[in-house]
Amino acid sequence: MSVKKITVVGAGHVGATCAQLLAQKELSREVILVDIADGIPQGKGLDQWESA
């Protein structure tokens, strides 16, 4: 794994799914999810972390 961080911009259905697949396939050490709406990325990230 050569990539340390991947940032996904947009925490909607597509962005959250991309972030989840990137994490599941272990394509980087860290997947960062950002969105213009406060709280959305944190909630989606927590959901993904708890499902692992």
HTML snippet that shows the backbone in 3Dmol.js (N, CA, C, O; Angstrom):
<script src="https://3Dmol.org/build/3Dmol-min.js"></script>
<div id="view" style="width:600px;height:400px;position:relative"></div>
<script>
const pdb = `
ATOM      1  N   MET A   1       0.852  -1.163   0.000  1.00  0.00           N
ATOM      2  CA  MET A   1       0.000   0.000   0.000  1.00  0.00           C
ATOM      3  C   MET A   1       0.903   1.233   0.000  1.00  0.00           C
ATOM      4  O   MET A   1       1.596   1.494   0.984  1.00  0.00           O
ATOM      5  N   SER A   2       0.899   1.980  -1.081  1.00  0.00           N
ATOM      6  CA  SER A   2       1.782   3.129  -1.198  1.00  0.00           C
ATOM      7  C   SER A   2       1.100   4.446  -0.859  1.00  0.00           C
ATOM      8  O   SER A   2       1.779   5.433  -0.575  1.00  0.00           O
ATOM      9  N   VAL A   3      -0.226   4.481  -0.883  1.00  0.00           N
ATOM     10  CA  VAL A   3      -0.957   5.714  -0.614  1.00  0.00           C
ATOM     11  C   VAL A   3      -1.254   5.797   0.876  1.00  0.00           C
ATOM     12  O   VAL A   3      -1.779   4.849   1.462  1.00  0.00           O
ATOM     13  N   LYS A   4      -0.917   6.938   1.496  1.00  0.00           N
ATOM     14  CA  LYS A   4      -1.161   7.089   2.926  1.00  0.00           C
ATOM     15  C   LYS A   4      -2.556   7.598   3.226  1.00  0.00           C
ATOM     16  O   LYS A   4      -3.184   7.156   4.188  1.00  0.00           O
ATOM     17  N   LYS A   5      -3.058   8.541   2.397  1.00  0.00           N
ATOM     18  CA  LYS A   5      -4.371   9.128   2.639  1.00  0.00           C
ATOM     19  C   LYS A   5      -5.133   9.275   1.336  1.00  0.00           C
ATOM     20  O   LYS A   5      -4.560   9.601   0.296  1.00  0.00           O
ATOM     21  N   ILE A   6      -6.429   9.030   1.407  1.00  0.00           N
ATOM     22  CA  ILE A   6      -7.327   9.322   0.296  1.00  0.00           C
ATOM     23  C   ILE A   6      -8.462  10.151   0.868  1.00  0.00           C
ATOM     24  O   ILE A   6      -9.048   9.788   1.887  1.00  0.00           O
ATOM     25  N   THR A   7      -8.775  11.270   0.213  1.00  0.00           N
ATOM     26  CA  THR A   7      -9.870  12.125   0.649  1.00  0.00           C
ATOM     27  C   THR A   7     -11.027  12.000  -0.325  1.00  0.00           C
ATOM     28  O   THR A   7     -10.848  12.129  -1.536  1.00  0.00           O
ATOM     29  N   VAL A   8     -12.215  11.747   0.209  1.00  0.00           N
ATOM     30  CA  VAL A   8     -13.439  11.680  -0.582  1.00  0.00           C
ATOM     31  C   VAL A   8     -14.240  12.929  -0.255  1.00  0.00           C
ATOM     32  O   VAL A   8     -14.597  13.158   0.901  1.00  0.00           O
ATOM     33  N   VAL A   9     -14.523  13.736  -1.266  1.00  0.00           N
ATOM     34  CA  VAL A   9     -15.280  14.972  -1.077  1.00  0.00           C
ATOM     35  C   VAL A   9     -16.744  14.681  -1.394  1.00  0.00           C
ATOM     36  O   VAL A   9     -17.095  14.321  -2.518  1.00  0.00           O
ATOM     37  N   GLY A  10     -17.580  14.845  -0.389  1.00  0.00           N
ATOM     38  CA  GLY A  10     -19.007  14.571  -0.528  1.00  0.00           C
ATOM     39  C   GLY A  10     -19.380  13.334   0.272  1.00  0.00           C
ATOM     40  O   GLY A  10     -18.874  12.242   0.012  1.00  0.00           O
ATOM     41  N   ALA A  11     -20.263  13.508   1.241  1.00  0.00           N
ATOM     42  CA  ALA A  11     -20.632  12.401   2.130  1.00  0.00           C
ATOM     43  C   ALA A  11     -22.029  11.880   1.841  1.00  0.00           C
ATOM     44  O   ALA A  11     -22.683  11.325   2.724  1.00  0.00           O
ATOM     45  N   GLY A  12     -22.485  12.056   0.616  1.00  0.00           N
ATOM     46  CA  GLY A  12     -23.788  11.506   0.233  1.00  0.00           C
ATOM     47  C   GLY A  12     -23.681  10.006   0.017  1.00  0.00           C
ATOM     48  O   GLY A  12     -22.733   9.370   0.475  1.00  0.00           O
ATOM     49  N   HIS A  13     -24.645   9.455  -0.674  1.00  0.00           N
ATOM     50  CA  HIS A  13     -24.652   8.005  -0.897  1.00  0.00           C
ATOM     51  C   HIS A  13     -23.426   7.543  -1.676  1.00  0.00           C
ATOM     52  O   HIS A  13     -22.811   6.537  -1.323  1.00  0.00           O
ATOM     53  N   VAL A  14     -23.071   8.258  -2.718  1.00  0.00           N
ATOM     54  CA  VAL A  14     -21.932   7.849  -3.556  1.00  0.00           C
ATOM     55  C   VAL A  14     -20.618   8.028  -2.811  1.00  0.00           C
ATOM     56  O   VAL A  14     -19.781   7.125  -2.813  1.00  0.00           O
ATOM     57  N   GLY A  15     -20.425   9.173  -2.178  1.00  0.00           N
ATOM     58  CA  GLY A  15     -19.186   9.422  -1.448  1.00  0.00           C
ATOM     59  C   GLY A  15     -18.980   8.453  -0.300  1.00  0.00           C
ATOM     60  O   GLY A  15     -17.878   7.943  -0.103  1.00  0.00           O
ATOM     61  N   ALA A  16     -20.039   8.198   0.457  1.00  0.00           N
ATOM     62  CA  ALA A  16     -19.942   7.264   1.581  1.00  0.00           C
ATOM     63  C   ALA A  16     -19.646   5.849   1.096  1.00  0.00           C
ATOM     64  O   ALA A  16     -18.877   5.121   1.723  1.00  0.00           O
ATOM     65  N   THR A  17     -20.253   5.463  -0.015  1.00  0.00           N
ATOM     66  CA  THR A  17     -20.002   4.133  -0.575  1.00  0.00           C
ATOM     67  C   THR A  17     -18.564   4.017  -1.064  1.00  0.00           C
ATOM     68  O   THR A  17     -17.910   2.999  -0.839  1.00  0.00           O
ATOM     69  N   CYS A  18     -18.074   5.052  -1.727  1.00  0.00           N
ATOM     70  CA  CYS A  18     -16.673   5.051  -2.187  1.00  0.00           C
ATOM     71  C   CYS A  18     -15.719   4.946  -1.003  1.00  0.00           C
ATOM     72  O   CYS A  18     -14.769   4.164  -1.034  1.00  0.00           O
ATOM     73  N   ALA A  19     -15.972   5.729   0.034  1.00  0.00           N
ATOM     74  CA  ALA A  19     -15.118   5.695   1.221  1.00  0.00           C
ATOM     75  C   ALA A  19     -15.136   4.314   1.866  1.00  0.00           C
ATOM     76  O   ALA A  19     -14.094   3.811   2.288  1.00  0.00           O
ATOM     77  N   GLN A  20     -16.302   3.705   1.943  1.00  0.00           N
ATOM     78  CA  GLN A  20     -16.418   2.378   2.539  1.00  0.00           C
ATOM     79  C   GLN A  20     -15.650   1.339   1.723  1.00  0.00           C
ATOM     80  O   GLN A  20     -14.939   0.510   2.291  1.00  0.00           O
ATOM     81  N   LEU A  21     -15.786   1.378   0.407  1.00  0.00           N
ATOM     82  CA  LEU A  21     -15.079   0.418  -0.443  1.00  0.00           C
ATOM     83  C   LEU A  21     -13.566   0.624  -0.386  1.00  0.00           C
ATOM     84  O   LEU A  21     -12.807  -0.345  -0.381  1.00  0.00           O
ATOM     85  N   LEU A  22     -13.125   1.880  -0.342  1.00  0.00           N
ATOM     86  CA  LEU A  22     -11.692   2.155  -0.221  1.00  0.00           C
ATOM     87  C   LEU A  22     -11.144   1.579   1.078  1.00  0.00           C
ATOM     88  O   LEU A  22     -10.051   1.014   1.101  1.00  0.00           O
ATOM     89  N   ALA A  23     -11.905   1.722   2.157  1.00  0.00           N
ATOM     90  CA  ALA A  23     -11.468   1.192   3.448  1.00  0.00           C
ATOM     91  C   ALA A  23     -11.484  -0.339   3.450  1.00  0.00           C
ATOM     92  O   ALA A  23     -10.557  -0.967   3.960  1.00  0.00           O
ATOM     93  N   GLN A  24     -12.523  -0.932   2.889  1.00  0.00           N
ATOM     94  CA  GLN A  24     -12.628  -2.393   2.863  1.00  0.00           C
ATOM     95  C   GLN A  24     -11.516  -3.031   2.048  1.00  0.00           C
ATOM     96  O   GLN A  24     -11.000  -4.088   2.411  1.00  0.00           O
ATOM     97  N   LYS A  25     -11.149  -2.388   0.948  1.00  0.00           N
ATOM     98  CA  LYS A  25     -10.102  -2.933   0.087  1.00  0.00           C
ATOM     99  C   LYS A  25      -8.704  -2.546   0.560  1.00  0.00           C
ATOM    100  O   LYS A  25      -7.707  -2.949  -0.039  1.00  0.00           O
ATOM    101  N   GLU A  26      -8.632  -1.753   1.650  1.00  0.00           N
ATOM    102  CA  GLU A  26      -7.365  -1.327   2.245  1.00  0.00           C
ATOM    103  C   GLU A  26      -6.429  -0.706   1.211  1.00  0.00           C
ATOM    104  O   GLU A  26      -5.251  -1.054   1.131  1.00  0.00           O
ATOM    105  N   LEU A  27      -6.977   0.223   0.418  1.00  0.00           N
ATOM    106  CA  LEU A  27      -6.177   0.885  -0.609  1.00  0.00           C
ATOM    107  C   LEU A  27      -5.328   2.022  -0.058  1.00  0.00           C
ATOM    108  O   LEU A  27      -4.459   2.537  -0.761  1.00  0.00           O
ATOM    109  N   SER A  28      -5.564   2.419   1.183  1.00  0.00           N
ATOM    110  CA  SER A  28      -4.738   3.429   1.833  1.00  0.00           C
ATOM    111  C   SER A  28      -4.812   3.217   3.335  1.00  0.00           C
ATOM    112  O   SER A  28      -5.645   2.457   3.831  1.00  0.00           O
ATOM    113  N   ARG A  29      -3.931   3.898   4.046  1.00  0.00           N
ATOM    114  CA  ARG A  29      -3.954   3.808   5.506  1.00  0.00           C
ATOM    115  C   ARG A  29      -5.136   4.549   6.100  1.00  0.00           C
ATOM    116  O   ARG A  29      -5.700   4.138   7.115  1.00  0.00           O
ATOM    117  N   GLU A  30      -5.505   5.651   5.452  1.00  0.00           N
ATOM    118  CA  GLU A  30      -6.526   6.527   6.009  1.00  0.00           C
ATOM    119  C   GLU A  30      -7.444   7.009   4.890  1.00  0.00           C
ATOM    120  O   GLU A  30      -6.973   7.438   3.837  1.00  0.00           O
ATOM    121  N   VAL A  31      -8.743   6.938   5.119  1.00  0.00           N
ATOM    122  CA  VAL A  31      -9.732   7.471   4.190  1.00  0.00           C
ATOM    123  C   VAL A  31     -10.430   8.622   4.899  1.00  0.00           C
ATOM    124  O   VAL A  31     -11.001   8.442   5.974  1.00  0.00           O
ATOM    125  N   ILE A  32     -10.382   9.805   4.295  1.00  0.00           N
ATOM    126  CA  ILE A  32     -10.969  11.003   4.888  1.00  0.00           C
ATOM    127  C   ILE A  32     -12.214  11.364   4.099  1.00  0.00           C
ATOM    128  O   ILE A  32     -12.181  11.447   2.871  1.00  0.00           O
ATOM    129  N   LEU A  33     -13.310  11.576   4.809  1.00  0.00           N
ATOM    130  CA  LEU A  33     -14.593  11.903   4.202  1.00  0.00           C
ATOM    131  C   LEU A  33     -14.964  13.318   4.626  1.00  0.00           C
ATOM    132  O   LEU A  33     -15.083  13.597   5.819  1.00  0.00           O
ATOM    133  N   VAL A  34     -15.147  14.220   3.653  1.00  0.00           N
ATOM    134  CA  VAL A  34     -15.505  15.611   3.954  1.00  0.00           C
ATOM    135  C   VAL A  34     -16.775  15.991   3.204  1.00  0.00           C
ATOM    136  O   VAL A  34     -17.074  15.450   2.140  1.00  0.00           O
ATOM    137  N   ASP A  35     -17.516  16.936   3.786  1.00  0.00           N
ATOM    138  CA  ASP A  35     -18.757  17.397   3.182  1.00  0.00           C
ATOM    139  C   ASP A  35     -19.012  18.821   3.650  1.00  0.00           C
ATOM    140  O   ASP A  35     -18.486  19.247   4.678  1.00  0.00           O
ATOM    141  N   ILE A  36     -19.812  19.547   2.900  1.00  0.00           N
ATOM    142  CA  ILE A  36     -20.138  20.925   3.253  1.00  0.00           C
ATOM    143  C   ILE A  36     -21.060  20.991   4.475  1.00  0.00           C
ATOM    144  O   ILE A  36     -21.041  21.976   5.213  1.00  0.00           O
ATOM    145  N   ALA A  37     -21.858  19.957   4.688  1.00  0.00           N
ATOM    146  CA  ALA A  37     -22.790  19.917   5.821  1.00  0.00           C
ATOM    147  C   ALA A  37     -22.075  19.405   7.070  1.00  0.00           C
ATOM    148  O   ALA A  37     -21.414  18.368   7.036  1.00  0.00           O
ATOM    149  N   ASP A  38     -22.214  20.136   8.159  1.00  0.00           N
ATOM    150  CA  ASP A  38     -21.591  19.729   9.421  1.00  0.00           C
ATOM    151  C   ASP A  38     -22.248  18.470   9.970  1.00  0.00           C
ATOM    152  O   ASP A  38     -23.470  18.330   9.929  1.00  0.00           O
ATOM    153  N   GLY A  39     -21.438  17.566  10.481  1.00  0.00           N
ATOM    154  CA  GLY A  39     -21.939  16.373  11.140  1.00  0.00           C
ATOM    155  C   GLY A  39     -22.152  15.173  10.241  1.00  0.00           C
ATOM    156  O   GLY A  39     -22.084  14.038  10.712  1.00  0.00           O
ATOM    157  N   ILE A  40     -22.405  15.387   8.970  1.00  0.00           N
ATOM    158  CA  ILE A  40     -22.673  14.264   8.059  1.00  0.00           C
ATOM    159  C   ILE A  40     -21.451  13.342   7.935  1.00  0.00           C
ATOM    160  O   ILE A  40     -21.593  12.135   8.131  1.00  0.00           O
ATOM    161  N   PRO A  41     -20.257  13.862   7.617  1.00  0.00           N
ATOM    162  CA  PRO A  41     -19.108  12.964   7.474  1.00  0.00           C
ATOM    163  C   PRO A  41     -18.767  12.234   8.776  1.00  0.00           C
ATOM    164  O   PRO A  41     -18.371  11.069   8.760  1.00  0.00           O
ATOM    165  N   GLN A  42     -18.925  12.933   9.899  1.00  0.00           N
ATOM    166  CA  GLN A  42     -18.614  12.304  11.178  1.00  0.00           C
ATOM    167  C   GLN A  42     -19.562  11.136  11.447  1.00  0.00           C
ATOM    168  O   GLN A  42     -19.133  10.077  11.906  1.00  0.00           O
ATOM    169  N   GLY A  43     -20.833  11.328  11.165  1.00  0.00           N
ATOM    170  CA  GLY A  43     -21.814  10.264  11.365  1.00  0.00           C
ATOM    171  C   GLY A  43     -21.582   9.085  10.445  1.00  0.00           C
ATOM    172  O   GLY A  43     -21.656   7.932  10.872  1.00  0.00           O
ATOM    173  N   LYS A  44     -21.302   9.370   9.178  1.00  0.00           N
ATOM    174  CA  LYS A  44     -21.043   8.289   8.214  1.00  0.00           C
ATOM    175  C   LYS A  44     -19.760   7.546   8.584  1.00  0.00           C
ATOM    176  O   LYS A  44     -19.696   6.319   8.502  1.00  0.00           O
ATOM    177  N   GLY A  45     -18.742   8.302   8.989  1.00  0.00           N
ATOM    178  CA  GLY A  45     -17.481   7.680   9.395  1.00  0.00           C
ATOM    179  C   GLY A  45     -17.656   6.793  10.615  1.00  0.00           C
ATOM    180  O   GLY A  45     -17.083   5.705  10.682  1.00  0.00           O
ATOM    181  N   LEU A  46     -18.443   7.248  11.576  1.00  0.00           N
ATOM    182  CA  LEU A  46     -18.714   6.445  12.767  1.00  0.00           C
ATOM    183  C   LEU A  46     -19.469   5.171  12.403  1.00  0.00           C
ATOM    184  O   LEU A  46     -19.170   4.097  12.925  1.00  0.00           O
ATOM    185  N   ASP A  47     -20.436   5.291  11.516  1.00  0.00           N
ATOM    186  CA  ASP A  47     -21.177   4.108  11.055  1.00  0.00           C
ATOM    187  C   ASP A  47     -20.236   3.091  10.412  1.00  0.00           C
ATOM    188  O   ASP A  47     -20.334   1.892  10.672  1.00  0.00           O
ATOM    189  N   GLN A  48     -19.332   3.576   9.577  1.00  0.00           N
ATOM    190  CA  GLN A  48     -18.405   2.674   8.886  1.00  0.00           C
ATOM    191  C   GLN A  48     -17.414   2.057   9.860  1.00  0.00           C
ATOM    192  O   GLN A  48     -17.072   0.880   9.745  1.00  0.00           O
ATOM    193  N   TRP A  49     -16.956   2.852  10.816  1.00  0.00           N
ATOM    194  CA  TRP A  49     -15.994   2.352  11.799  1.00  0.00           C
ATOM    195  C   TRP A  49     -16.626   1.256  12.654  1.00  0.00           C
ATOM    196  O   TRP A  49     -15.986   0.246  12.947  1.00  0.00           O
ATOM    197  N   GLU A  50     -17.881   1.454  13.054  1.00  0.00           N
ATOM    198  CA  GLU A  50     -18.562   0.470  13.892  1.00  0.00           C
ATOM    199  C   GLU A  50     -18.922  -0.798  13.122  1.00  0.00           C
ATOM    200  O   GLU A  50     -19.080  -1.860  13.723  1.00  0.00           O
ATOM    201  N   SER A  51     -19.054  -0.699  11.807  1.00  0.00           N
ATOM    202  CA  SER A  51     -19.409  -1.881  11.021  1.00  0.00           C
ATOM    203  C   SER A  51     -18.200  -2.745  10.676  1.00  0.00           C
ATOM    204  O   SER A  51     -18.355  -3.862  10.183  1.00  0.00           O
ATOM    205  N   ALA A  52     -17.008  -2.238  10.932  1.00  0.00           N
ATOM    206  CA  ALA A  52     -15.783  -2.982  10.586  1.00  0.00           C
ATOM    207  C   ALA A  52     -15.511  -4.106  11.560  1.00  0.00           C
ATOM    208  O   ALA A  52     -14.523  -4.826  11.412  1.00  0.00           O
TER     209      ALA A  52
END
`;
const viewer = $3Dmol.createViewer("view");
viewer.addModel(pdb, "pdb");
viewer.setStyle({}, {cartoon: {color: "spectrum"}});
viewer.zoomTo();
viewer.render();
</script>
